């Protein structure tokens, strides 16, 4: 199974947009025109993606020091030196315990580890943990701060042996890569029979996305700010539980389990009013099952 990305992307003659990165269909259409980029939708599999994607799993410079410590300071700065202060730590621990209950402790590869909270936590629980990180800044940070092994580069070029990992994880990273299907195919190849994949990504079939879309449509596309906070320009793929399940199953995984949750408020840069509004939306979303993140756990057949 080849996992190398195509070298040339043919634009759709009707829309001027690239083909769907999941199913390869050429018929795609723009559903939102935002500042400097379009959100596109595949008319075949209904996957949404950034039609003007400028970075991600192709260039480490997209995720330099400024990305972590300035643009997304709220998400990373407070736990840069002490991973135990990461608001996501408890979520990481609980999910890893679920994996351990099924396959025990073994070898884990974390793809796109950010500043290394999950991979460090896994190592303290007895896992042989390493990571693949496109960002030179983040890779160096993990090596220097946590003393862990990190391959600096794209997953497609990772020199790991086939069927050598018990678990491969993508924590808020699969949405950043230009070729999500190829990344999951590579993960499948690296995972042992009976091993697992665990990924978390934003869910765009959620209440907060619906509300942002209402602002856009009610103003005939003039009010783009709410949608730009949801459909982030540094992301390529905008998944739902349906498109995420379809991707994981298409690659070959089975026993797929999907749960929903919210991204920690503490890790989002917000004004006081925005924080109050989002907290209220989080509460309503939990009651209706329309949370803004999905976690997927699945197994590779024996």
N, C-alpha and C positions, 0 to 999 in steps of 0.2 A: 504493500500500500504506500503510494507516494504521498509525502506531506509537504513537498516543496510548493511554495506559492507560485502562481503564474507570473511571468515577467511583464506581460502586456495586458492592460485592462481595456477592453473594447467598450466604448460608450454606446448607450442605446441611441439609435438614430432619431427616435421620436422625442426623448426627454433630455438627452445630453447627460444622462446619469449612468454610473457604472452598473453592471449586472448585479444581481442579488448575490451576496457573499455566502449565503447558505445553500440555495438550490441551484444557483447559476443562471436562473432565468434572466433574459435580457430586458423584459418589459418591466420597468420600474417607473414610479411617478413621484413627484415632489408633493408632500402633504403639508409641509410647513416651510416657509421662507423666513429664516432667522438672520441675525446679523453676521454676514460672511459665510453662511453655510445653509444647506437645505437638508431637511429630514425627508428621506425617501422611503417609499414602501414598495415591496415586491408585490406585483399583482397576482403572482402564483401562490407563494407560501405565506404572504402577508408579513414578512419580516421587515422591520423598520431599521434603517441605518443612516449614517451620516453620508450624504451624497457628495460632500466636498471635503472628505477626510484628509487631513494634512500630516498626520503622525500617529504614533502609537507603537505597535509591535514591529516597527521598521527602523525607528531611530531613537537612540537613547537620549538625544538632546531634547526631545519633547518633555522628558521627565528629569530635568536637571535640578540643581539645588533650589532654584527659585520656585519650581513647581511645588516641592515639598515644604520648604521653609518660608515661603512668601505667599504665593497664590493659594495654597491649600494649608496654610499654617494651622488653622483650627483642627485639621484632621491629623496632623503629624507632629507638630512642634512639641507638644506637651509630653510626649513619650519617646522622643528621639533618643534619649540617653537611658531611660528607664521603661522598659517594655511593660512593666506591671501597671503603669498608669494609663495604658491604652483602654479607652472605654469599650473596645470590641473584644477585650481579652476573655471575658466570661463567655461570650458567644463562641469564640474559638475553642475554648476548653470544653464546653458542652457538646459541640459538634464532634470534636475529636474523641470524646468519650463514647459517643454513639458509634463511631467507626471502630473503636477498640472493642466494643461489645460484640461486633460481628467478625472482625478479622484479627484482633489482638494488636500488639505493638510490633512494628517492623520498620521498613524503610520508606520515607516520605520525600516527595519532591514538591516544593511550593513554587508555583509559576506566578511571577509578578508579586513578590512578597512585600513591596513597599519598603518600610524601614525594618521589617523583620520580626514583628511581634509573634505571628503564628509560628514561624519556623523555629524561633527561640523557645517558645512555650513547648512545642512538640519535642524539642531536644531535652528539655527538663523532665519530660514524662517518659524518657527512655527511647524515643524514636531516633533512628539514624537519619538525621534531617539535613537536607541541602536544598538549594534554591536556584532558580533561573531568573535573572533580572536584566531587562534591557537597559536600565538606567545605570550608567557608570557610577553616578553619585550614590544611589541607593545600594548598589552592590558593594562599594567600598565601605559604606556606613555599616552594613551588616557584618562584613568581615572584621572591621576594626572594633565595633561596639560589642558584638555578640560572639566573635571568634568562630563563625560558621562558614562552611564551604558554599560559595556562590559562583555560578557560571554567569559571566557578564556577556549577554548576547541574546539572540532570539531562540526560542524553544526549538525551532526547526534545525538549528545548528548545534544543539546540545549533544555531546558525545556519549550519552548514557547508553548502556546495553539494553537490548530488547528484553522485556519481561523481567526487569530488575527492581521494580518498585512495587510496594504493597499499596501505596496510596499516592495519587497525584491531586494537588489542590490548586484551585484558581479562586483566590479571594479578591473579588472586585477587580479582576484583571482581564477576563475574557472579553469584556466590552471595549477594551482599549486596542485590541489587535486587529489588523487589517484582514486577517484570514482566520476567523474563529474555527471554521470546520477543520482546516489543516492543523491547527493547534491541538484540537481534541483528537484528531487521528494520531498525531504524534504521542499524545498522552496515552492513548489506547495501546499503542505499540510498546510503550515503556512499562505499562502496568502488567504485573503477573496475572495469570489466570486465577480468577477468584478475588483479585484485588479490586480496589474501589477508586472512583473519582468523586471529588467533592468540590462543588463550585458555588459561589455566591455572586450574583450580579443584580443590577437594578431591574425592577419590574415596571414596565411601562403600561401595563393594563392595571392601573392603580388609581386611587382617588385623587392624589395630588396631580397626576398627569391629566386627569379629566378636568379638574378645575383650571389648570393652566391653559388647556385647550379651549375652554369656554371663554376665557379672557381674549384669546387670540381671535376666535371666530366672532365674538361679539363686537370686536373693534375692526373687523375686516382685515385682520393681519397687522394692525398698527401696534398693538400691545404685545411685544415679543418677550419681554423680560421674564415673566413666569415660566414660559416654555424653555427659555435659555438656561434657567436654573435647573430644569428637569432634563432636557436633551442637551447634555454638556458637549461643547465643541471638541473637547479632547477625547470623546468617546466615538467609537465607530459603530458598534452594534447596540441596538435598543431592543432588548429582549422582553418577551412575556413568558409566562409559564408554558404556554403552548409551543412557542417557537423554540424555547430552551429544551423542552422535552423532545421535540422533533429532532433537534440537532444531536442531542446525546444518544438517542435511539438510532439515528441514521449512522452514527459512527460505529455502533455495535454494542453499546452498553445495554444492560437490562436491569430489572428490579429497580426502576427509577422511582424515587420518592422526592416530592417537592414540598417544601414548607415556605411560609412567608414571614417576613419580619420587617422592621424599619431600620434605616441607617441611623446611628446615634445622633441625636440633636447636638451633642457636645462637639461633634466633629464637623459641623457645618457652619460656615461663616454667615451669620444672620444679624439683622437689626433686631431690636427688642420686639417691635411689632411683628416682624417676620417670624421670630421664634415663637411668639404666642399663637400666631395663626397656624404655623406648622404643627405645633403641639396639639392644637384642637383637631386638625386634619388627621394626625396620627391616631388620635382617640377614635374618631369616626371610622377610619380605615380598619382599625382592629376589630370593631364591631361588625363590619361588613365583609371582612376578609379581603380587603383591597389594599394591602400594604405595598410599600414601594420597593421591597427587595425580595428576591427568591433565593432559596438555598436548594441545591440539587445534589442528591446522593444516589449513586448508581454503581453497579458491579460489572466487571468484565466476566464473561462466561468462563467456567472451568475448562 
